[in-house]
Every structure is written in structure tokens, then in C-alpha cells.
């Protein structure tokens, strides 16, 4: 009777949780393979040191396309191809920001123009700085107080949130909208405090947008400079002078890079990916070189270990995430036009730090099923499955009804270096990067087996 009861309970647990002892063994084998033989770290070094930052539309990005195509073939993809994407071309060029204090001396400030910002055409634009600490404060200012001024949006990245992406989301509206807000009231250009969790003087770039044709420049300064400027503005009038050559240069044809291993049972697609482009500063190591090499590692591991995949596992190295999302949009459109059935998609675009969980943007039934596997992931430090968001590049797939997800690494250091010259290979730890690839491969294994 005990034997029958025990067998019944075992079968019930398998039915409920969709896992077996063999899954635990397979998880361990996946981890062993990647931690001992994984190529993510050396491939990230190759990408960052031999190509470097790779803004969409740049020569470096086109080099990275060839690089990704080669790496997917080396990983064992059955098929590799380039997907055509029309992308916006934005260039930075030479730029400078100066302030003049009451002693009449000009002082250079560290700065970066925000991505997609128009510049000054190489001419000096100057004016008095006015500072606001919030959107609410700015909205109360009459237009005549802003006209012909430089608006400094001095809103700090909140240190309150434990999940730093919430702090980033809270502050992002200032980066995205500062130029349009200042332009509406006649401002000459906008300055923002960088979206940075660090207490340093490193400026952070990132995408902004215009609401209309009145396109004035927008730049970012680091936290230390922002604090010093705030102190100065409390005691005196400060003049700022900007000279920049950035701006949009039309569109060009480029590519996302795709590789896959064909499903043994059907051609239904499971996507794992990251974005191949980066901003034009630093090396694009955490954002998002890490996600690219982790995604390629998933495919390599399935092939190296001979894991029989029921469904097609497809790696997508998306183009143009940073300043247009054109790669993700085109991928979704093509998938729809080709009537491809996608079972699941996951993106790694939150850095190569130690994995802590997976965020699940899907219906409750699918979410519960994945969360029921959490005991398999727990020994690998992956325990948080409560998030309900997923990566930007796969958002078009989610809009089509595909269950989507995002790897959730430890985020405490990410926004210290995000979109800066500090996002370099030396900031990446080998084991943390590989453990992210382990978690993604383990999850794809479970999805492929159970869906």
C-alpha cells in the first residue's frame, strides 16, 4: 500500500510540477558544461576588445554582424542568416559644454549628448541656466521664465528602490522628454542629471525623443557635476555654452543576425536573444554584449551536449535596440508574415552579473508552470520569478500573444556603468556571466521539454 501511495505521489508531483529527477541531473550537467567549457567570456572579450562599442549604423556595428554570424556557425547552428533591417543613423561628433561663473571664467564640464539628440550644428549656443528638481516644479514655471534659458532637470536616481530598474524607470522620463519639455516653453537646450546609481562624475547617454519639429539639444552630466552645479546656482547666475555636432543622418540598411537548431518534433520556435548594438561609448560589455554571448552559449550547449530539442531553438542578435528598436520590430513583423509559431521568447538585456531570477510576461497558467520549477533553479542562485516584464526586443512577439521573459541578474551595479564609458569588459566576472548562460539554457531545456 505504501509503495502504491508513494508511486501515486511521485506521479502526481511530476504532473503538477512537470519535472523529474532526470531534470535535476540535466541541470547539473548543463551547469558543469558551461562553467568548465563555456565560451561566453572569451567571446565577449573578443567582441569588446576587437570591435568595441557598436552603435547602429556605424562601421563597428557592421563588423559585429560578421562576428555574430561567425560565432553562431562555430556554436553549431544548423542555419544562420541575416535579417534585413532599416535603421536610423545617429552620429555624435565633437561636443563640449562649458559654464561661466560670476568670476567670468569658463569651465568645461564632462557631458554626453543624449542619443538621437540634434546638436548645435557646430555653433555655440549659450544662455542662463535655470534648475528644476521635478516635472511638477517645471510645469509651474511660466513660459517667460524659461524662454531663451537652458533648463537643468536635476532629478536624482532614487536610491530607495532595492530593484534598481525601478529607480531607472522612475528617472527615465527626464532623459526621454527633457528636450521636448524645454522646447515647449522656449528653452535653448536641456541638461539632465544622468540616470546613474553611482556617486561619481561619469555622464550617461541614452535615447531621448522629440514630440514635434522643434528639436533642441539635450545633454547629460554626471552626479558630481550636477551636485556642484546645484550649489553654484543657489548663489549666483550661471551661463552655459554648448557646442555639438550630433544629429540624425537618415537611415541605412543593416541586419540582425539569426541562428537556429532545427526542432526534432516540429518547427515551432523558441527564441533566446539579446541586442548586438550598443551606445557609442565604452565597449558595450554588459549592455548588451553579455546577452549576446549568453544566447549563443545556449545554442552551443545544446549542440555540444547532444540535448535533443523538440522545437526549433533560435538565437536572435537584434539590431538597433538602443535608439530605435528596429531589429525587434522587424523580427516580429517577419515572424507574423511567415506565420511562424513562437512558443516562448527570452531576452538577456540587464547585464552579465550573477543571475537572480527570470521575469515572466505571460498568462497565469504559464507563469505558474515555470514558477513550479523553481526548486530546480534554486541550487544555482536563481530564485526570483515574480517579475512581470520582458525584454524590449521581444515586445513585438509579446504583442502577438507569445509568452516572453527576461533574465534577471543582480542589478546593484548595473546603473553605475549603464550607457557610459565605464561599460567595459573588465567590469564582467567570468563565473557570473556563465551562470547567466546556465540559467537560460536550463530554462530553455524545460520549456522545450514541457511545452
N, C-alpha and C positions, 0 to 999 in steps of 0.2 A: 504494500500500500504506500509506504514511504517512497519507494522507488518510483511508483507511478505518479505520486504527488510531485516529487522532485522533477521528474521529466516534464510534467504539465507546466510547472512554474517556469522551467527553462524555456519551453516553447512559447509561453506567454510573454516572457521577458524579450525574446527575440522578436515576437510580433509587435510588441509595444515600442521597443527601442531600436529595432532594425539593425542590431549589431550582434556579433558573435565573438567568441574567444579568438577566432581567427582574425577578426578585425584588429583586436589589440595586438596580436602578433605582427600583422601587416603594418600597423602604425609604427611599431618598434623598428621594423626592417626599413621602412621609409626614412625614419629619423637617422638610423645608422648609416644608410647610404648617403644621404645628403650631408650630414655632419662630417663624414670621413672623405667623401669623394665629390661633394658638390662644387660646381664651378662658378657659382654666383659671384663670389668675392673677387676672384681673379678676372672674371669678365667685366665686373663693374670697374675695376682698376683700368682695364683696357679701354673701356668706353670713356671714362672720365679723364684719364691722363693722355690718351692718344687722340681723342676727339674734343673732349671738354664740353663747355656749355653749347647748346644746340637749339637756338631759337628757331621756330618755324620760319621757313623762307631763307634761312642762312645756308651758306656753303657747308658749315659744320653739320647742320641737320641732314643735308643730303648725304654726307659721309656716314652719318649714323644709320640711315636707311640701308645702305650697303652692309654696314656692320651687323645690323639685326638680321638681315636676310642670311648672311653667312652663319651667324650663331644658331639660328633656327635649323639650318641644314645640318650643322655639326651636332646639334642636340638629337637628331634622328627624325625630324618631321617627315612625314610621308609626302607632304605637299607644302610648298612655300610660294607665296605670291605677294605682289604689291597691289594695294588698292588705291586707285587714283583719288586725290582729294584736292579741291581748290582751296587754298589757304590765304588768309590776309598776310601781307608782308609789312612788318613794322621794324623800323631801324632806330637805334638810339643816337649814335653820333656823339660829337663832343658836347659837353654840357658843364655849366657851372652855376652856382648860387652863392651870392655874397650878401652880407648885411653891413649897413653903416650905422654905427652907434653915435652918440652925441659928441664924441671926440673927433668926429669927422673921418675916422679911419674905416676902410673897408676890410671885412674879414671873410675868408672863404669858409663855407660850410660843406661838410660831407652830405651828399644828396644823391638820389637817383630819380630820374623821371619815371612816372608810373607807366606801365605798359599800355600801349595804344594811345598815349597822350600825344597831342600835337605840341610842337615846340615853338620857339620864337623866331624861327627862320634864320637863326644865326645873329639876330639883333638883340640888343639889351632891352629888356622890359623891366621897369622899376616902379616902385610905389611904396607907400607906407603900409606896414603890416598891422592888421587887426587880428586879435586872437579870440577864439571861442572855444569853450570846453565841451560843448554838446550841440547836437542838432537843434534841440529845443531853444538853446540860447541864441543860436544863429537865426532861427526863424523869427525871433522877436526883434531883430535888428531892422530898422527901416532901410530902404534901398539907398538913401543918400549917405548913410554911414558906411556902406560897402562900396559904392561906386568909385572906381579908379584905385581901389585898395587891393592889397594882397591878403587873402583870407588864410589864416593859420588855424586849421582844425586840430586842436591839441587834446584829442581824446585818447586816453591810455588803454592799452590792452589790459583787460581785467585780470588780476591775479587771484580772484576769488574762486573761479571755476577750477575744479580738480581736473576735469576733462578739458584740456586746453583748446580743443576745437570749438568749444562753446565760447571761449574768450575771443577766438579768431572770428567766429560768426558774428559776435556782438560788435566788434570793431570794424568789420569789413565794409559796412555801409559807407564809412567815411572815405575809404580808398576808392570805392566804386563810384561814388556820387559827388565827391568834393568839387571837381571842376564844374559840373553842371550846376551845382548849388551856388557856387560863387559867381558863375556867369549870369545867372538869372537876376542877380542884383547889381550887375555891372562891375564885378571884380575883375582884376587883370590876370591873376593866376592864383592857384591854390597850393598851399603847403599842408601836408598831413604829418602827424606823428606816425612813425612806422607801426605796422601790425606786428609787434615784437614782444615776446615774453621776457626778453633779456634786458638787463640793465647795462647797456653798452651804447656805443655810438655808431652802430652799423645800420645804415639805411636799408630798408626792404622795398623792393619793387613789387609788381603785381598788377593785374589787369584792372583798368577803370573803363568807364563808358560814358558816352555823351548822349544826352536826351534830345538834342537838336543840333542845328548847324552852327551855333555859337560855341566854337571849340577853343577854349583857353587852356593853357598848360596846367599840369598838376605834377608835383614832385613830392618825394618823401624824405624826411630827415630821421636820424636815429634818436633813441630815447634821451641820451645825454645832451645832445644838441637841443632837443625840444625843451628839456628842463631848463637849460641855460637861457634859451630864448624867452621862455615864460618869465623868468626872473627879470631879464632886461626890459621886457615890455611893461612890467609893473611900475617901472621907474622912469621910462623915457620913450620917446618916439624912435622907432626903428624903421629904416628903409631897407628894402630888399631889392636885389637886382638879379634877374635870371637871364641866362643866355643858353639856348639849347637848339640842337639840330634834329631832334627826334621827329618822327611822324610816320604816317601810313604811306606805303608806296605801292598801292594797288594789290593785286592778287597774283598768285602763280600756281602752277600745277605741281603738286608734291604727292607723297604717298604715306599711307600707313603700311605696316609690314605684318603679314599674317602667315602663320604656320600651323599645321594640324597633324594629328594622328587619327586615321580613319577608324570609326567605330566598328566593332566586330559584329554587333547585333543590328544597328541601324545608323542612319546618318544624322540623327538628332544631335544638336551641338551644345557643348558645354564650353563657355568662354572663360578664359583666365587672361588678365591683361594689366597693362599699365600704359603710361604715355611716354613716348620716345623723346618728345621735345622738352626743353627746359627754358628758363629765362636766360638772358644773355650775360649773366654774372655768375661767378662761382663755377662749379663743374656739374651741377645738376645731379649730384650723387644721391641724396635722399629723395629729391623731387625731380624726376621720378626714375632715375637710373636704377634705384633699388627695386622698384616694382617691375621694371622690365626684366632684370636678370632673375628675379624670383619666379616670374611667369615662365621664362624659358626653362628654368630649373624643374618646374612641374613636368613639362613635356619630356625633358631629358631623363628624369627619374622613372617615369612610366616606361619609356623605351629601354633604359638600362636594366631595370628590374624585370622586364617582361611582364608587367602587370597587364592582363587582358582587359582593355577598355571596351565596354558595351557600346558607348556612344562616342561620337567624334569629340576629341578634346582639342580645342583651338586656342592658340595663343595669339592675341592681338596687341601689337605695339602701335598704339594710337598716335596719329599726328595731331599737332595743334591744340592740345588741351589748354595750354596756358593762356592764349589770347584769342580763342575763337571756338574751340570745341568742334572744329570742322571734321576731324577724324572720327569722333564718336557719332556725330550726326550722319556722316556718310555711311558708316558701317551699319547703323540702324536702318537707313533707307535701303541699302543694298540687300540686307537680310530680308526686309519686307518685300522688296521687289522680286526676290528669288524664292519667296515662300519657304524660307528656311525655318525649321522649328528649333527654337532655342530652349533648352531645359533649364539653364542656370547660367549666370554670369557673375564673376567676382573680379574686383579690381584691387590692386595694391597701389595706393597713392597717398600714403600717410607716413612715409619714411621707412627706413630699414632698421629701425630699433626693435627691441625684443617684442614678439607678438604677445598680446594680452587677450585677444578675442576676435570675434567676427561680428560685424554689424549686418543685420538681416532685414532687407526691404522686400517683404513678400507677405503672402496671406498667412493667417494664423496657423493653419494646418501645416504648411511647410516649415514655418518658424518653429513650431513645437517639435516637429520631427528632428530638425537639426539640433535644437537645444537638448533633445533626449540623448544625443551622442556626446554630451559634454564630458561625461566621465572618461571617455576615450582620450579627449584632448587635455584633460586636467594635468596628467603627469608631464606635459610639455609646456606648462605655464600658461595655457590658453583656457580661459575660464569665463570671459565676459561675452555673452551673447544677447545682451539687452538692447543694443543699438538698433535703430530702425531706418538707417540711411545707407546709401551705397555710393560708389564712385561716379564722378561726373561723366566720364566717357561712356559708361554703360547705362546712363539715364535714358537715352532713347530706346534701349531694349526694355527697360522697366516700363516705359510708357506704352510699350506694345504688349504688356502683360507678363513679361519674363521675370521670374524671381531673381533678384540681384543682391549682391553683398559686397562688403569691403573688409579687407584685413585691417584689424585694429592693433597697431603697435603701441607700445608705451609712448605717450605724446609729450612728456615733460620737457624734452629738449628740442622738439621739432621746430617750434616757432621762435627759438633763439636764432636759427640759421635759415629759415624758410625764405626763399626768394632773395638771397643775399650772396655776397662774395664768399661767405663762410660755408656754403653748402658744397663741401669738397670731400673727396674720397677718404681723407684721414679722419673724418668725423664718423665713419661707418665701422662698426665692430663686426668681425667676421662671423662669430657664432650667432649674434643677434640677427644678422641678415639671413643666414642659413636657416635659423629656426623659423623665420617667417616663411621661407620656402617650404619647410617641413609642414607647417600648419596648412598651407594652401594645398599641398599635394595630398595630405591626409583628408582634407575636406572634399577635394575633387574625387578621390577614391571612393568615399562614402556616397557622394551624390551619384556617381557613375554606377555604383552597385545597386543603389536602392530606388532610383528614380526611373 
